[in-house]
């Protein structure tokens, strides 16, 4: 065993129930990996010490499994974590990590590819979203969401469609919470407001909803509209979501890249920074947020004559 350096500390990460269990699980997973590396042990050696498999240690260190309190206690003994405050904080994180995920009441309807984003977005400090085709899911009305979901899943039963709509409506609540709500910066192509989704009435009410949200959430919601004039900067064919968390030293940035009925996630710093640069460039060439209300009102006027 290598000489023990100063032990990593998790005391800077306090449990916050509103952030959800996935954030606590991921923070604890990274901390356990750092503790193992600090004492100079490999996953196979640790697995032997606590009579489990190397695969189990790997899943624990990537947050892809639940934590058993007894196993974590054994790991802390192996890692020579003796500070009672550290051990108490870790026990708190184990308990928080075991709570139900926000999407679990909608488990039958929550797309598997979307679940990591649903699980982690409540812990975000800032969310940057680019949407080239549609209003972002957080900001959709029920009828707009139902139209989109039915278009993508025309054979799904009505019950599942309704559950998916309910899940989508629930996601906005994180912006309304009293404790540490995230800030959402959403960039949409101008064509989003010209492309009919459902009837003209659906579009009219969707745009009114966005205007109402800007009034309701002036600090948490920032919208920008990118015109066709942005050229190559807007030539991104799929939605991108970049999450930055309140405690980046424990929770690295996450990038969600949507694909048809699938998604890719990027968490390596070089990758997340590359997508952040793309989004920052897009924000820089899109119409400023100060102009969004006027642009939405223009779009609303265009649909008003057709709305029922």
Phi and psi restraints in degrees (value plus and minus 20) as a CYANA .aco file:
   2 UNK   PHI     -89.7   -49.7
   2 UNK   PSI     138.0   178.0
   3 UNK   PHI     -80.4   -40.4
   3 UNK   PSI     116.5   156.5
   4 UNK   PHI     -96.9   -56.9
   4 UNK   PSI     101.7   141.7
   5 UNK   PHI    -103.1   -63.1
   5 UNK   PSI    -196.5  -156.5
   6 UNK   PHI     -79.2   -39.2
   6 UNK   PSI     106.4   146.4
   7 UNK   PHI     -85.8   -45.8
   7 UNK   PSI     119.2   159.2
   8 UNK   PHI     -80.8   -40.8
   8 UNK   PSI     130.9   170.9
   9 UNK   PHI    -139.8   -99.8
   9 UNK   PSI     123.0   163.0
  10 UNK   PHI    -128.5   -88.5
  10 UNK   PSI     -13.8    26.2
  11 UNK   PHI     -86.5   -46.5
  11 UNK   PSI     -40.0     0.0
  12 UNK   PHI     -95.7   -55.7
  12 UNK   PSI     -28.9    11.1
  13 UNK   PHI    -130.8   -90.8
  13 UNK   PSI      86.3   126.3
  14 UNK   PHI    -114.6   -74.6
  14 UNK   PSI     118.7   158.7
  15 UNK   PHI     -79.3   -39.3
  15 UNK   PSI     111.4   151.4
  16 UNK   PHI    -151.0  -111.0
  16 UNK   PSI      80.2   120.2
  17 UNK   PHI     -73.1   -33.1
  17 UNK   PSI     -53.8   -13.8
  18 UNK   PHI     -88.6   -48.6
  18 UNK   PSI     -34.7     5.3
  19 UNK   PHI    -100.6   -60.6
  19 UNK   PSI     -35.9     4.1
  20 UNK   PHI      70.8   110.8
  20 UNK   PSI     137.5   177.5
  21 UNK   PHI     -86.9   -46.9
  21 UNK   PSI     -50.9   -10.9
  22 UNK   PHI     -82.0   -42.0
  22 UNK   PSI     -58.5   -18.5
  23 UNK   PHI     -84.9   -44.9
  23 UNK   PSI     -61.5   -21.5
  24 UNK   PHI     -87.5   -47.5
  24 UNK   PSI     -58.6   -18.6
  25 UNK   PHI     -85.5   -45.5
  25 UNK   PSI     -62.0   -22.0
  26 UNK   PHI     -89.4   -49.4
  26 UNK   PSI     -60.9   -20.9
  27 UNK   PHI     -82.8   -42.8
  27 UNK   PSI     -63.2   -23.2
  28 UNK   PHI     -87.7   -47.7
  28 UNK   PSI     -58.5   -18.5
  29 UNK   PHI     -79.4   -39.4
  29 UNK   PSI     -68.0   -28.0
  30 UNK   PHI     -83.6   -43.6
  30 UNK   PSI     -57.1   -17.1
  31 UNK   PHI     -86.8   -46.8
  31 UNK   PSI     -61.9   -21.9
  32 UNK   PHI     -83.6   -43.6
  32 UNK   PSI     -56.8   -16.8
  33 UNK   PHI     -84.7   -44.7
  33 UNK   PSI     -63.4   -23.4
  34 UNK   PHI     -84.7   -44.7
  34 UNK   PSI     -56.9   -16.9
  35 UNK   PHI     -84.3   -44.3
  35 UNK   PSI     -61.3   -21.3
  36 UNK   PHI     -82.9   -42.9
  36 UNK   PSI     -67.2   -27.2
  37 UNK   PHI     -83.0   -43.0
  37 UNK   PSI     -52.5   -12.5
  38 UNK   PHI     -83.5   -43.5
  38 UNK   PSI     -53.2   -13.2
  39 UNK   PHI    -115.4   -75.4
  39 UNK   PSI     -16.2    23.8
  40 UNK   PHI      54.1    94.1
  40 UNK   PSI      10.0    50.0
  41 UNK   PHI    -127.5   -87.5
  41 UNK   PSI     126.8   166.8
  42 UNK   PHI    -110.3   -70.3
  42 UNK   PSI     142.8   182.8
  43 UNK   PHI     -76.5   -36.5
  43 UNK   PSI     -58.2   -18.2
  44 UNK   PHI     -85.8   -45.8
  44 UNK   PSI     -60.3   -20.3
  45 UNK   PHI     -84.3   -44.3
  45 UNK   PSI     -62.2   -22.2
  46 UNK   PHI     -85.5   -45.5
  46 UNK   PSI     -61.8   -21.8
  47 UNK   PHI     -77.6   -37.6
  47 UNK   PSI     -61.9   -21.9
  48 UNK   PHI     -85.2   -45.2
  48 UNK   PSI     -57.1   -17.1
  49 UNK   PHI     -83.6   -43.6
  49 UNK   PSI     -54.7   -14.7
  50 UNK   PHI    -130.6   -90.6
  50 UNK   PSI      -8.0    32.0
  51 UNK   PHI      39.5    79.5
  51 UNK   PSI      32.3    72.3
  52 UNK   PHI    -157.2  -117.2
  52 UNK   PSI    -190.6  -150.6
  53 UNK   PHI    -118.2   -78.2
  53 UNK   PSI     137.3   177.3
  54 UNK   PHI     -82.4   -42.4
  54 UNK   PSI     -55.5   -15.5
  55 UNK   PHI     -81.9   -41.9
  55 UNK   PSI     -57.4   -17.4
  56 UNK   PHI     -84.0   -44.0
  56 UNK   PSI     -63.3   -23.3
  57 UNK   PHI     -81.1   -41.1
  57 UNK   PSI     -61.8   -21.8
  58 UNK   PHI     -81.6   -41.6
  58 UNK   PSI     -64.5   -24.5
  59 UNK   PHI     -85.5   -45.5
  59 UNK   PSI     -56.8   -16.8
  60 UNK   PHI     -86.1   -46.1
  60 UNK   PSI     -57.5   -17.5
  61 UNK   PHI    -101.4   -61.4
  61 UNK   PSI     -28.0    12.0
  62 UNK   PHI    -132.6   -92.6
  62 UNK   PSI     -17.1    22.9
  63 UNK   PHI      51.1    91.1
  63 UNK   PSI       3.0    43.0
  64 UNK   PHI    -118.2   -78.2
  64 UNK   PSI      -3.6    36.4
  65 UNK   PHI    -170.7  -130.7
  65 UNK   PSI     142.1   182.1
  66 UNK   PHI     -96.2   -56.2
  66 UNK   PSI     136.9   176.9
  67 UNK   PHI    -120.3   -80.3
  67 UNK   PSI     109.5   149.5
  68 UNK   PHI    -111.4   -71.4
  68 UNK   PSI     103.5   143.5
  69 UNK   PHI     -71.4   -31.4
  69 UNK   PSI     -61.8   -21.8
  70 UNK   PHI     -85.1   -45.1
  70 UNK   PSI     -60.2   -20.2
  71 UNK   PHI     -86.0   -46.0
  71 UNK   PSI     -60.3   -20.3
  72 UNK   PHI     -84.4   -44.4
  72 UNK   PSI     -60.8   -20.8
  73 UNK   PHI     -79.5   -39.5
  73 UNK   PSI     -61.6   -21.6
  74 UNK   PHI     -83.6   -43.6
  74 UNK   PSI     -62.2   -22.2
  75 UNK   PHI     -81.2   -41.2
  75 UNK   PSI     -61.9   -21.9
  76 UNK   PHI     -83.4   -43.4
  76 UNK   PSI     -55.5   -15.5
  77 UNK   PHI     -84.4   -44.4
  77 UNK   PSI     -65.5   -25.5
  78 UNK   PHI     -82.6   -42.6
  78 UNK   PSI     -57.0   -17.0
  79 UNK   PHI    -106.3   -66.3
  79 UNK   PSI     -16.3    23.7
  80 UNK   PHI      41.0    81.0
  80 UNK   PSI      17.2    57.2
  81 UNK   PHI    -108.3   -68.3
  81 UNK   PSI      84.6   124.6
  82 UNK   PHI    -129.3   -89.3
  82 UNK   PSI     -37.4     2.6
  83 UNK   PHI     -82.7   -42.7
  83 UNK   PSI      99.1   139.1
  84 UNK   PHI     -82.1   -42.1
  84 UNK   PSI     -48.8    -8.8
  85 UNK   PHI     -87.6   -47.6
  85 UNK   PSI     -62.7   -22.7
  86 UNK   PHI     -81.4   -41.4
  86 UNK   PSI     -65.2   -25.2
  87 UNK   PHI     -87.1   -47.1
  87 UNK   PSI     -55.7   -15.7
  88 UNK   PHI     -88.2   -48.2
  88 UNK   PSI     -60.4   -20.4
  89 UNK   PHI     -84.9   -44.9
  89 UNK   PSI     -61.7   -21.7
  90 UNK   PHI     -84.2   -44.2
  90 UNK   PSI     -59.7   -19.7
  91 UNK   PHI     -82.3   -42.3
  91 UNK   PSI     -58.4   -18.4
  92 UNK   PHI     -82.7   -42.7
  92 UNK   PSI     -62.1   -22.1
  93 UNK   PHI     -86.3   -46.3
  93 UNK   PSI     -57.4   -17.4
  94 UNK   PHI     -80.3   -40.3
  94 UNK   PSI     -62.3   -22.3
  95 UNK   PHI     -86.3   -46.3
  95 UNK   PSI     -63.9   -23.9
  96 UNK   PHI     -85.4   -45.4
  96 UNK   PSI     -57.7   -17.7
  97 UNK   PHI     -85.6   -45.6
  97 UNK   PSI     -39.9     0.1
  98 UNK   PHI    -109.3   -69.3
  98 UNK   PSI     -22.8    17.2
  99 UNK   PHI     -93.3   -53.3
  99 UNK   PSI     139.5   179.5
 100 UNK   PHI     -85.5   -45.5
 100 UNK   PSI     124.6   164.6
 101 UNK   PHI     -91.9   -51.9
 101 UNK   PSI     135.7   175.7
 102 UNK   PHI     -81.6   -41.6
 102 UNK   PSI     -50.1   -10.1
 103 UNK   PHI    -106.2   -66.2
 103 UNK   PSI     -28.6    11.4
 104 UNK   PHI     -83.3   -43.3
 104 UNK   PSI     -53.4   -13.4
 105 UNK   PHI     -81.0   -41.0
 105 UNK   PSI     -38.6     1.4
 106 UNK   PHI    -133.7   -93.7
 106 UNK   PSI       9.2    49.2
 107 UNK   PHI     -76.1   -36.1
 107 UNK   PSI     -54.9   -14.9
 108 UNK   PHI     -89.8   -49.8
 108 UNK   PSI     -41.1    -1.1
 109 UNK   PHI    -131.4   -91.4
 109 UNK   PSI     -34.8     5.2
 110 UNK   PHI     -95.1   -55.1
 110 UNK   PSI      94.3   134.3
 111 UNK   PHI     -77.6   -37.6
 111 UNK   PSI     116.3   156.3
 112 UNK   PHI     -77.5   -37.5
 112 UNK   PSI     -61.4   -21.4
 113 UNK   PHI     -86.4   -46.4
 113 UNK   PSI     -43.6    -3.6
 114 UNK   PHI    -110.3   -70.3
 114 UNK   PSI     -36.0     4.0
 115 UNK   PHI     -79.0   -39.0
 115 UNK   PSI     -61.9   -21.9
 116 UNK   PHI     -79.8   -39.8
 116 UNK   PSI     -57.1   -17.1
 117 UNK   PHI     -88.5   -48.5
 117 UNK   PSI     -65.3   -25.3
 118 UNK   PHI     -78.4   -38.4
 118 UNK   PSI     -56.7   -16.7
 119 UNK   PHI     -93.8   -53.8
 119 UNK   PSI     -54.1   -14.1
 120 UNK   PHI    -117.0   -77.0
 120 UNK   PSI     -42.7    -2.7
 121 UNK   PHI     -82.7   -42.7
 121 UNK   PSI     -49.5    -9.5
 122 UNK   PHI     -83.3   -43.3
 122 UNK   PSI     -40.6    -0.6
 123 UNK   PHI    -111.1   -71.1
 123 UNK   PSI     -20.0    20.0
 124 UNK   PHI     -95.2   -55.2
 124 UNK   PSI     123.9   163.9
 125 UNK   PHI    -106.6   -66.6
 125 UNK   PSI     -57.1   -17.1
 126 UNK   PHI    -164.4  -124.4
 126 UNK   PSI     116.0   156.0
 127 UNK   PHI    -141.4  -101.4
 127 UNK   PSI     105.9   145.9
 128 UNK   PHI    -131.1   -91.1
 128 UNK   PSI     107.2   147.2
 129 UNK   PHI    -147.3  -107.3
 129 UNK   PSI     115.1   155.1
 130 UNK   PHI    -138.5   -98.5
 130 UNK   PSI     110.3   150.3
 131 UNK   PHI    -152.4  -112.4
 131 UNK   PSI      91.9   131.9
 132 UNK   PHI    -105.9   -65.9
 132 UNK   PSI     -34.4     5.6
 133 UNK   PHI    -138.1   -98.1
 133 UNK   PSI     -56.3   -16.3
 134 UNK   PHI    -157.0  -117.0
 134 UNK   PSI     145.7   185.7
 135 UNK   PHI     -84.0   -44.0
 135 UNK   PSI     114.6   154.6
 136 UNK   PHI     -77.6   -37.6
 136 UNK   PSI     127.9   167.9
 137 UNK   PHI     -74.1   -34.1
 137 UNK   PSI     -58.7   -18.7
 138 UNK   PHI     -78.7   -38.7
 138 UNK   PSI     -48.9    -8.9
 139 UNK   PHI    -127.4   -87.4
 139 UNK   PSI     -13.6    26.4
 140 UNK   PHI    -100.2   -60.2
 140 UNK   PSI     128.2   168.2
 141 UNK   PHI     -97.4   -57.4
 141 UNK   PSI     146.2   186.2
 142 UNK   PHI     -80.4   -40.4
 142 UNK   PSI     -64.7   -24.7
 143 UNK   PHI     -91.1   -51.1
 143 UNK   PSI     -55.2   -15.2
 144 UNK   PHI     -85.2   -45.2
 144 UNK   PSI     -66.5   -26.5
 145 UNK   PHI     -80.5   -40.5
 145 UNK   PSI     -63.8   -23.8
 146 UNK   PHI     -82.5   -42.5
 146 UNK   PSI     -60.1   -20.1
 147 UNK   PHI     -82.9   -42.9
 147 UNK   PSI     -64.0   -24.0
 148 UNK   PHI     -85.1   -45.1
 148 UNK   PSI     -66.9   -26.9
 149 UNK   PHI     -85.3   -45.3
 149 UNK   PSI     -60.6   -20.6
 150 UNK   PHI     -85.6   -45.6
 150 UNK   PSI     -53.9   -13.9
 151 UNK   PHI     -86.6   -46.6
 151 UNK   PSI     -56.5   -16.5
 152 UNK   PHI    -101.7   -61.7
 152 UNK   PSI     -51.1   -11.1
 153 UNK   PHI    -147.0  -107.0
 153 UNK   PSI      47.4    87.4
 154 UNK   PHI     -85.4   -45.4
 154 UNK   PSI     -39.6     0.4
 155 UNK   PHI    -119.0   -79.0
 155 UNK   PSI     -21.7    18.3
 156 UNK   PHI     -90.6   -50.6
 156 UNK   PSI     125.0   165.0
 157 UNK   PHI     -88.1   -48.1
 157 UNK   PSI     137.0   177.0
 158 UNK   PHI     -78.3   -38.3
 158 UNK   PSI     -56.9   -16.9
 159 UNK   PHI     -81.0   -41.0
 159 UNK   PSI     -63.8   -23.8
 160 UNK   PHI     -89.4   -49.4
 160 UNK   PSI     -57.2   -17.2
 161 UNK   PHI     -79.5   -39.5
 161 UNK   PSI     -65.4   -25.4
 162 UNK   PHI     -83.7   -43.7
 162 UNK   PSI     -56.9   -16.9
 163 UNK   PHI     -87.2   -47.2
 163 UNK   PSI     -59.4   -19.4
 164 UNK   PHI     -85.3   -45.3
 164 UNK   PSI     -59.4   -19.4
 165 UNK   PHI     -83.8   -43.8
 165 UNK   PSI     -65.2   -25.2
 166 UNK   PHI     -80.0   -40.0
 166 UNK   PSI     -61.8   -21.8
 167 UNK   PHI     -81.3   -41.3
 167 UNK   PSI     -63.0   -23.0
 168 UNK   PHI     -84.7   -44.7
 168 UNK   PSI     -58.3   -18.3
 169 UNK   PHI     -87.2   -47.2
 169 UNK   PSI     -53.6   -13.6
 170 UNK   PHI     -87.9   -47.9
 170 UNK   PSI     -46.6    -6.6
 171 UNK   PHI     -85.4   -45.4
 171 UNK   PSI     -48.5    -8.5
 172 UNK   PHI     -87.4   -47.4
 172 UNK   PSI     -43.0    -3.0
 173 UNK   PHI     -81.3   -41.3
 173 UNK   PSI     -45.1    -5.1
 174 UNK   PHI     -84.1   -44.1
 174 UNK   PSI     -48.0    -8.0
 175 UNK   PHI     -93.9   -53.9
 175 UNK   PSI     -37.8     2.2
 176 UNK   PHI    -119.1   -79.1
 176 UNK   PSI     -26.7    13.3
 177 UNK   PHI     -90.8   -50.8
 177 UNK   PSI     135.0   175.0
 178 UNK   PHI     -95.8   -55.8
 178 UNK   PSI     -53.6   -13.6
 179 UNK   PHI    -117.5   -77.5
 179 UNK   PSI     100.7   140.7
 180 UNK   PHI      20.5    60.5
 180 UNK   PSI      39.2    79.2
 181 UNK   PHI     -92.1   -52.1
 181 UNK   PSI     127.4   167.4
 182 UNK   PHI     -94.5   -54.5
 182 UNK   PSI     142.1   182.1
 183 UNK   PHI    -120.4   -80.4
 183 UNK   PSI     110.8   150.8
 184 UNK   PHI    -130.7   -90.7
 184 UNK   PSI      99.5   139.5
 185 UNK   PHI    -128.8   -88.8
 185 UNK   PSI      90.4   130.4
 186 UNK   PHI    -132.6   -92.6
 186 UNK   PSI     106.0   146.0
 187 UNK   PHI    -130.5   -90.5
 187 UNK   PSI     109.0   149.0
 188 UNK   PHI    -146.6  -106.6
 188 UNK   PSI     125.6   165.6
 189 UNK   PHI     -86.6   -46.6
 189 UNK   PSI     127.6   167.6
 190 UNK   PHI     -81.8   -41.8
 190 UNK   PSI     -46.4    -6.4
 191 UNK   PHI     -86.4   -46.4
 191 UNK   PSI     -39.5     0.5
 192 UNK   PHI     -76.1   -36.1
 192 UNK   PSI     -52.5   -12.5
 193 UNK   PHI    -114.0   -74.0
 193 UNK   PSI     -22.1    17.9
 194 UNK   PHI    -125.9   -85.9
 194 UNK   PSI     -45.4    -5.4
 195 UNK   PHI     -96.6   -56.6
 195 UNK   PSI      97.6   137.6
 196 UNK   PHI     -90.8   -50.8
 196 UNK   PSI     107.4   147.4
 197 UNK   PHI    -136.2   -96.2
 197 UNK   PSI      85.1   125.1
 198 UNK   PHI      58.1    98.1
 198 UNK   PSI    -171.5  -131.5
 199 UNK   PHI    -101.8   -61.8
 199 UNK   PSI     145.2   185.2
 200 UNK   PHI     -75.4   -35.4
 200 UNK   PSI     -52.6   -12.6
 201 UNK   PHI     -84.2   -44.2
 201 UNK   PSI     -58.4   -18.4
 202 UNK   PHI     -81.1   -41.1
 202 UNK   PSI     -65.1   -25.1
 203 UNK   PHI     -85.4   -45.4
 203 UNK   PSI     -62.5   -22.5
 204 UNK   PHI     -79.9   -39.9
 204 UNK   PSI     -66.7   -26.7
 205 UNK   PHI     -91.6   -51.6
 205 UNK   PSI     -49.3    -9.3
 206 UNK   PHI     -86.6   -46.6
 206 UNK   PSI     -63.0   -23.0
 207 UNK   PHI     -88.4   -48.4
 207 UNK   PSI     -58.4   -18.4
 208 UNK   PHI     -80.9   -40.9
 208 UNK   PSI     -57.3   -17.3
 209 UNK   PHI     -82.2   -42.2
 209 UNK   PSI     -62.7   -22.7
 210 UNK   PHI     -83.2   -43.2
 210 UNK   PSI     -61.3   -21.3
 211 UNK   PHI     -83.2   -43.2
 211 UNK   PSI     -59.8   -19.8
 212 UNK   PHI     -86.0   -46.0
 212 UNK   PSI     -58.6   -18.6
 213 UNK   PHI     -86.1   -46.1
 213 UNK   PSI     -57.7   -17.7
 214 UNK   PHI     -82.5   -42.5
 214 UNK   PSI     -54.8   -14.8
 215 UNK   PHI     -92.0   -52.0
 215 UNK   PSI     -60.2   -20.2
 216 UNK   PHI     -93.9   -53.9
 216 UNK   PSI     -56.7   -16.7
 217 UNK   PHI    -144.3  -104.3
 217 UNK   PSI      42.6    82.6
 218 UNK   PHI     -86.4   -46.4
 218 UNK   PSI     -44.7    -4.7
 219 UNK   PHI    -116.9   -76.9
 219 UNK   PSI     -45.0    -5.0
 220 UNK   PHI    -117.0   -77.0
 220 UNK   PSI     -39.0     1.0
 221 UNK   PHI    -144.7  -104.7
 221 UNK   PSI     105.8   145.8
 222 UNK   PHI    -150.3  -110.3
 222 UNK   PSI     103.7   143.7
 223 UNK   PHI    -134.3   -94.3
 223 UNK   PSI     119.2   159.2
 224 UNK   PHI    -150.7  -110.7
 224 UNK   PSI     125.7   165.7
 225 UNK   PHI    -137.1   -97.1
 225 UNK   PSI     104.8   144.8
 226 UNK   PHI    -117.5   -77.5
 226 UNK   PSI     102.0   142.0
 227 UNK   PHI    -101.8   -61.8
 227 UNK   PSI     149.2   189.2
 228 UNK   PHI     -82.6   -42.6
 228 UNK   PSI     -39.5     0.5
 229 UNK   PHI     -88.1   -48.1
 229 UNK   PSI     -33.7     6.3
 230 UNK   PHI     -90.6   -50.6
 230 UNK   PSI     -34.6     5.4
 231 UNK   PHI      42.6    82.6
 231 UNK   PSI    -149.8  -109.8
 232 UNK   PHI     -81.9   -41.9
 232 UNK   PSI     -49.7    -9.7
 233 UNK   PHI     -80.4   -40.4
 233 UNK   PSI     -49.6    -9.6
 234 UNK   PHI    -119.4   -79.4
 234 UNK   PSI     -13.7    26.3
 235 UNK   PHI    -106.3   -66.3
 235 UNK   PSI      31.4    71.4
 236 UNK   PHI    -124.6   -84.6
 236 UNK   PSI     102.0   142.0
 237 UNK   PHI    -105.7   -65.7
 237 UNK   PSI     -18.3    21.7
 238 UNK   PHI    -165.8  -125.8
 238 UNK   PSI     136.1   176.1
 239 UNK   PHI     -84.7   -44.7
 239 UNK   PSI     126.2   166.2
 240 UNK   PHI    -149.5  -109.5
 240 UNK   PSI     116.9   156.9
 241 UNK   PHI    -148.3  -108.3
 241 UNK   PSI     108.1   148.1
 242 UNK   PHI    -135.6   -95.6
 242 UNK   PSI     103.2   143.2
 243 UNK   PHI    -127.8   -87.8
 243 UNK   PSI     110.8   150.8
 244 UNK   PHI    -141.0  -101.0
 244 UNK   PSI     114.2   154.2
 245 UNK   PHI    -122.3   -82.3
 245 UNK   PSI     145.8   185.8
 246 UNK   PHI     -86.3   -46.3
 246 UNK   PSI     -48.2    -8.2
 247 UNK   PHI    -145.5  -105.5
 247 UNK   PSI      55.7    95.7
 248 UNK   PHI     -83.6   -43.6
 248 UNK   PSI     -41.5    -1.5
 249 UNK   PHI     -89.1   -49.1
 249 UNK   PSI     -41.1    -1.1
 250 UNK   PHI    -128.7   -88.7
 250 UNK   PSI     -47.7    -7.7
 251 UNK   PHI    -146.0  -106.0
 251 UNK   PSI      80.5   120.5
 252 UNK   PHI     -89.5   -49.5
 252 UNK   PSI     138.7   178.7
 253 UNK   PHI     -73.8   -33.8
 253 UNK   PSI     129.0   169.0
 254 UNK   PHI    -146.5  -106.5
 254 UNK   PSI     119.0   159.0
 255 UNK   PHI    -139.7   -99.7
 255 UNK   PSI     112.6   152.6
 256 UNK   PHI    -132.5   -92.5
 256 UNK   PSI     104.4   144.4
 257 UNK   PHI    -136.5   -96.5
 257 UNK   PSI      90.3   130.3
 258 UNK   PHI     -99.5   -59.5
 258 UNK   PSI     118.5   158.5
 259 UNK   PHI    -148.9  -108.9
 259 UNK   PSI     152.3   192.3
 260 UNK   PHI     -86.2   -46.2
 260 UNK   PSI      92.2   132.2
 261 UNK   PHI      37.2    77.2
 261 UNK   PSI       6.9    46.9
 262 UNK   PHI    -177.2  -137.2
 262 UNK   PSI     156.4   196.4
 263 UNK   PHI    -178.4  -138.4
 263 UNK   PSI     135.4   175.4
 264 UNK   PHI    -140.9  -100.9
 264 UNK   PSI     118.7   158.7
 265 UNK   PHI    -135.4   -95.4
 265 UNK   PSI     118.8   158.8
 266 UNK   PHI    -144.1  -104.1
 266 UNK   PSI     108.2   148.2
 267 UNK   PHI    -150.3  -110.3
 267 UNK   PSI     -29.0    11.0
 268 UNK   PHI     -86.4   -46.4
 268 UNK   PSI     117.4   157.4
 269 UNK   PHI     -72.7   -32.7
 269 UNK   PSI     -63.1   -23.1
 270 UNK   PHI     -82.9   -42.9
 270 UNK   PSI     -57.6   -17.6
 271 UNK   PHI     -92.5   -52.5
 271 UNK   PSI     -66.1   -26.1
 272 UNK   PHI     -84.7   -44.7
 272 UNK   PSI     -56.5   -16.5
 273 UNK   PHI     -87.6   -47.6
 273 UNK   PSI     -54.0   -14.0
 274 UNK   PHI     -85.2   -45.2
 274 UNK   PSI     -64.3   -24.3
 275 UNK   PHI     -90.6   -50.6
 275 UNK   PSI     -52.3   -12.3
 276 UNK   PHI     -84.4   -44.4
 276 UNK   PSI     -59.2   -19.2
 277 UNK   PHI     -83.3   -43.3
 277 UNK   PSI     -59.9   -19.9
 278 UNK   PHI     -81.7   -41.7
 278 UNK   PSI     -65.5   -25.5
 279 UNK   PHI     -87.5   -47.5
 279 UNK   PSI     -60.9   -20.9
 280 UNK   PHI     -82.3   -42.3
 280 UNK   PSI     -59.1   -19.1
 281 UNK   PHI     -83.5   -43.5
 281 UNK   PSI     -61.6   -21.6
 282 UNK   PHI     -84.4   -44.4
 282 UNK   PSI     -62.9   -22.9
 283 UNK   PHI     -80.8   -40.8
 283 UNK   PSI     -55.4   -15.4
 284 UNK   PHI     -89.2   -49.2
 284 UNK   PSI     -50.4   -10.4
 285 UNK   PHI    -119.0   -79.0
 285 UNK   PSI     -33.0     7.0
 286 UNK   PHI     -92.5   -52.5
 286 UNK   PSI     143.6   183.6
 287 UNK   PHI     -79.8   -39.8
 287 UNK   PSI     116.7   156.7
 288 UNK   PHI     -77.9   -37.9
 288 UNK   PSI     132.0   172.0
 289 UNK   PHI     -78.7   -38.7
 289 UNK   PSI     -48.7    -8.7
 290 UNK   PHI     -84.1   -44.1
 290 UNK   PSI     -41.0    -1.0
 291 UNK   PHI    -114.4   -74.4
 291 UNK   PSI     -25.4    14.6
 292 UNK   PHI     -83.0   -43.0
 292 UNK   PSI     -63.3   -23.3
 293 UNK   PHI     -78.7   -38.7
 293 UNK   PSI     -64.9   -24.9
 294 UNK   PHI     -84.8   -44.8
 294 UNK   PSI     -59.5   -19.5
 295 UNK   PHI     -86.5   -46.5
 295 UNK   PSI     -59.3   -19.3
 296 UNK   PHI     -86.7   -46.7
 296 UNK   PSI     -58.5   -18.5
 297 UNK   PHI     -85.9   -45.9
 297 UNK   PSI     -54.4   -14.4
 298 UNK   PHI     -84.5   -44.5
 298 UNK   PSI     -63.7   -23.7
 299 UNK   PHI     -84.5   -44.5
 299 UNK   PSI     -59.8   -19.8
 300 UNK   PHI     -81.7   -41.7
 300 UNK   PSI     -61.2   -21.2
 301 UNK   PHI     -84.2   -44.2
 301 UNK   PSI     -56.7   -16.7
 302 UNK   PHI     -86.0   -46.0
 302 UNK   PSI     -52.9   -12.9
 303 UNK   PHI    -109.1   -69.1
 303 UNK   PSI     -37.3     2.7
 304 UNK   PHI     -83.7   -43.7
 304 UNK   PSI     -56.2   -16.2
 305 UNK   PHI     -89.7   -49.7
 305 UNK   PSI     -40.4    -0.4
 306 UNK   PHI    -119.5   -79.5
 306 UNK   PSI     -38.2     1.8
 307 UNK   PHI     -90.9   -50.9
 307 UNK   PSI     128.0   168.0
